[in-house]
Amino acid sequence: MAIDLVKAGKGLEAAEKLHNLYTDILQLNINFTSVLDENRRLKEELADKARLKEIETDLEFADDGHFLVRKSEQGEAVRPYCPTCWAIDQKLVHMSRHKLPGTFQCAVHEPVYYTKVYEDWKRRQDEQRRQQRNQSRSNYPVGPWS
């Protein structure tokens, strides 16, 4: 096509047609690259959703403590995960032990979760305090006749 124009003495017209052809090829290349990028992004998005779904099926709500645990980690020491972080951000944030026995805290949202171990410990502490108070009261005279 362009060669025929050059032979016919229309070199300028041939150059213009070649320029348009190269422009079209460049635009096609740009469009193709854009489609490849979009395809890659969509594949990554699908992979992320599949990964989140896999994690979600592995999680279960622990009645003792009201936090999340992974089924795949059962049998090991309790590794609690923050239910708030998962619900809001779909992030699996491991909670650390708090200062009291049987308590865990999320470093992000900062709530403290209490387990049965804590409740038993707290009950024993309260009972010891009651006994100490009762014992200290019995050591003092009740009135002037004691």
C-alpha positions as CSV (number, residue, x, y, z in Angstrom):
1,M,0.0,0.0,0.0
2,A,2.6,2.5,1.1
3,I,5.1,1.1,-1.5
4,D,2.6,1.6,-4.3
5,L,2.2,5.3,-3.2
6,V,6.0,5.8,-3.2
7,K,6.3,4.2,-6.7
8,A,3.5,6.5,-7.9
9,G,5.5,9.5,-6.7
10,K,3.4,10.2,-3.7
11,G,6.0,9.8,-1.0
12,L,4.5,12.4,1.4
13,E,1.1,10.6,1.2
14,A,2.9,7.3,1.9
15,A,4.7,8.7,4.9
16,E,1.5,10.1,6.3
17,K,-0.2,6.7,5.9
18,L,2.8,4.9,7.5
19,H,2.6,7.4,10.4
20,N,-1.1,6.7,10.9
21,L,-0.4,3.0,10.7
22,Y,2.3,3.2,13.4
23,T,0.1,5.4,15.5
24,D,-2.7,2.8,15.3
25,I,-0.2,0.0,16.2
26,L,1.1,2.0,19.2
27,Q,-2.5,2.6,20.4
28,L,-3.3,-1.1,20.1
29,N,-0.2,-1.9,22.1
30,I,-1.2,0.6,24.8
31,N,-4.8,-0.9,24.9
32,F,-3.4,-4.4,25.0
33,T,-1.1,-3.5,28.0
34,S,-4.0,-1.9,29.7
35,V,-6.1,-5.0,29.3
36,L,-3.2,-7.2,30.6
37,D,-2.9,-4.9,33.7
38,E,-6.7,-5.1,34.3
39,N,-6.6,-8.9,33.9
40,R,-3.7,-9.1,36.4
41,R,-5.5,-6.9,38.9
42,L,-8.7,-8.9,38.6
43,K,-6.8,-12.2,39.1
44,E,-5.1,-10.8,42.2
45,E,-8.5,-9.6,43.5
46,L,-9.9,-13.1,43.0
47,A,-6.9,-14.7,44.7
48,D,-7.4,-12.3,47.7
49,K,-11.1,-13.2,48.0
50,A,-10.3,-16.9,47.8
51,R,-7.6,-16.5,50.5
52,L,-10.1,-14.6,52.8
53,K,-12.8,-17.2,52.2
54,E,-10.3,-20.0,53.1
55,I,-9.4,-18.1,56.3
56,E,-13.0,-17.4,57.1
57,T,-13.9,-21.1,56.9
58,D,-11.0,-21.9,59.2
59,L,-12.2,-19.5,61.9
60,E,-14.7,-20.2,64.6
61,F,-16.1,-18.1,67.5
62,A,-14.9,-19.3,70.9
63,D,-17.7,-19.0,73.5
64,D,-15.0,-19.0,76.2
65,G,-13.5,-15.6,75.6
66,H,-15.7,-14.4,72.8
67,F,-12.8,-14.2,70.3
68,L,-11.9,-16.0,67.1
69,V,-9.7,-19.1,66.9
70,R,-8.5,-21.1,63.9
71,K,-9.8,-24.7,63.7
72,S,-6.4,-25.6,62.1
73,E,-4.6,-24.5,65.3
74,Q,-6.8,-26.5,67.7
75,G,-4.8,-28.8,70.0
76,E,-2.1,-26.2,70.4
77,A,-2.1,-23.4,73.0
78,V,-4.9,-21.0,72.6
79,R,-4.1,-18.4,69.9
80,P,-7.0,-15.9,70.0
81,Y,-7.7,-13.5,67.1
82,C,-9.5,-10.2,67.4
83,P,-13.1,-10.5,66.1
84,T,-13.3,-6.7,65.6
85,C,-10.3,-6.6,63.4
86,W,-11.7,-9.4,61.3
87,A,-15.2,-8.0,61.1
88,I,-14.0,-4.4,60.1
89,D,-10.9,-4.9,58.1
90,Q,-10.7,-8.7,57.3
91,K,-7.4,-8.8,59.1
92,L,-6.4,-11.7,61.3
93,V,-4.8,-9.9,64.3
94,H,-3.4,-12.1,67.0
95,M,-4.2,-10.9,70.5
96,S,-1.6,-10.9,73.2
97,R,-2.0,-12.0,76.8
98,H,-3.1,-9.2,79.1
99,K,-1.8,-8.7,82.6
100,L,-4.4,-10.8,84.4
101,P,-4.7,-14.6,84.0
102,G,-7.0,-15.8,81.2
103,T,-7.3,-12.4,79.6
104,F,-6.3,-11.3,76.1
105,Q,-6.1,-7.9,74.4
106,C,-6.1,-6.6,70.8
107,A,-3.3,-4.1,70.2
108,V,-5.3,-2.4,67.5
109,H,-8.8,-1.9,69.0
110,E,-7.6,-2.5,72.6
111,P,-10.6,-4.4,74.1
112,V,-9.8,-7.0,76.7
113,Y,-11.4,-10.5,76.3
114,Y,-12.0,-12.6,79.4
115,T,-12.0,-16.4,79.5
116,K,-13.3,-18.9,82.1
117,V,-9.7,-19.0,83.5
118,Y,-10.0,-15.4,84.4
119,E,-13.5,-15.8,85.8
120,D,-12.3,-18.7,88.0
121,W,-9.3,-16.6,89.1
122,K,-11.4,-13.6,89.8
123,R,-13.9,-15.7,91.9
124,R,-11.0,-17.1,94.0
125,Q,-9.6,-13.6,94.5
126,D,-12.9,-12.2,95.6
127,E,-13.4,-15.2,98.0
128,Q,-9.9,-14.6,99.5
129,R,-10.7,-10.9,100.0
130,R,-14.0,-11.8,101.8
131,Q,-12.2,-14.3,104.0
132,Q,-9.5,-11.8,104.9
133,R,-12.1,-9.1,105.7
134,N,-14.1,-11.5,107.9
135,Q,-10.9,-12.6,109.6
136,S,-9.7,-9.1,110.2
137,R,-13.1,-8.2,111.7
138,S,-13.0,-11.1,114.1
139,N,-9.6,-10.0,115.4
140,Y,-11.0,-6.7,116.7
141,P,-13.1,-6.5,119.8
142,V,-16.7,-5.9,119.1
143,G,-17.5,-3.7,122.1
144,P,-16.2,-2.5,125.5
145,W,-17.2,-5.9,127.0
146,S,-15.1,-8.0,124.7
